[in-house]
Amino acid sequence: MNTDQSFLIEGGMPLHGTVRCSGAKNSILPLVAAAIAVRDVVTFQNVADISDLRSLLALVETMGVKIVSFEGGELTLDSRGPVEPRVENTNGYSLRGTQTLVGALLARERRAMLPSLGGCSIGARPIDLHIKGLRAMGTHFEWKEGYLIGQAPSLKACDVYLDFPSVGATENLLLAAALAEGTTRVFNAAQEPEVYDLISFLNKAGARIVPVFPFGFRVEGVGELHGASHRVIGDRIEASTLMMAVAITQGEARIAGVDARHIWSIIAKLRETGAVVEVEGDDAVIVKGVTGYRSTDVRTLTFPGFPTDAQPQMMAYLTLAKGNSVIVESIFENRFGAILELERMGARIKVTEETAIIEGVDALNSATVQAKDLRGGAALILAGLAAAGSTTVKSIHHVDRGYEALEAKLAQLGARVTRVNQMEA
Ligand code: EPZ
């Protein structure tokens, strides 16, 4: 039985109204890992109910973490009991969101076992930088029967330089250093808001992590961490996606629940195309799309540059710009997965390696298309909102990984999006 689902979209209508985005997916995943390092009861507010989180919770529960409650966006975990430092890939879930379990388990148990973290649809997703940094802190790694086994009888604080400011590697090093003896300095660390969200929680739990401008972070290891409660930051990528949904449909709407400082690159790029974007207070933006908006060029970079996680959605938006746009995807090696489906809707895109040239067209045609990954699926939904007529986006489980009830949020803005079982589509 094909239990997959699709979004049925009646496109061609401008979006209007106000909507609040959920808590950041890329915060809550490392925060759940951090709960293991805390060995106490922790509570998170503003937590999005997304399938990547559900899968991670199922995983950590098998390791011994108790899920005390998860409702109304509030998640309470209890890791006071024994935790088995072995991650079993029981549900075949892509282990992407679990990489920070390594740092948390090394901090707490001084050992960790993970099945190979394998790639995913957007790239090989290696963890060489994680391993190099944790090795520098005294961890011995070996691969055994497809498992990566890390042993660190005594994690030692040291200076660690990251060859690339990897988000996951930074988070793993901060988690390990928080409970390592001595002072660790992480140079060339990732500066994404979700890294700072993790640090904010860890410091509430008794860690001593401070940013060291302009290099990265200094961590003074402590003996143990204690329970804390923390409100997750708004999801800047969901906010970006909703902003582009308003812009591509030439609507006008307010997106709340996001810190404008986390989306300046998106605001700048939408303004370059002629869209009007106003910041309201410290947690909302108002977007007004314009007809005949201009093309622009985008290069994805680490924060505060334009986020790779909003690149496919920006590509969908630029398919209807006046003129040619150039997108350079400099973070992942395979993040143009939505192009073939966008072309089936009439988009004109030429790709050479990491560069896509988008020739703006006057309109997209509604069609039945297939989501192949999380953000590519979001891009197809935006295209469906812009194309007059009825578009079906299949395999919406990809989108459910990182967006909570996206159809309900879009419906709040007047979009006609319904979730159907694939059999009906
Ligand atoms: C995090 O992934 C996010 N996921 C990704 O979001 C996001 O795209 C990415 O950061 C970049 O911002 C979570 O936070 C759960 P990286 P992460 O390590 O930590 C290479 C989404 O759509 N690299 O910064 O895996 C890597 O291959 C997801 O929400 C190495 O070569 O990203 C990639 O090309 C997708 N060796 C680049 O660095 C390493 O050891 C960025 O990876 C680690 C990374």
Boltz pocket constraint, residues with backbone or C-beta under 6 A from the ligand:
constraints:
  - pocket:
      binder: B
      contacts: [[A, 25], [A, 26], [A, 27], [A, 29], [A, 96], [A, 97], [A, 123], [A, 124], [A, 125], [A, 126], [A, 127], [A, 128], [A, 129], [A, 130], [A, 131], [A, 164], [A, 165], [A, 166], [A, 167], [A, 168], [A, 169], [A, 190], [A, 192], [A, 194], [A, 308], [A, 309], [A, 331], [A, 332], [A, 333], [A, 374], [A, 375], [A, 402]]
      max_distance: 6.0
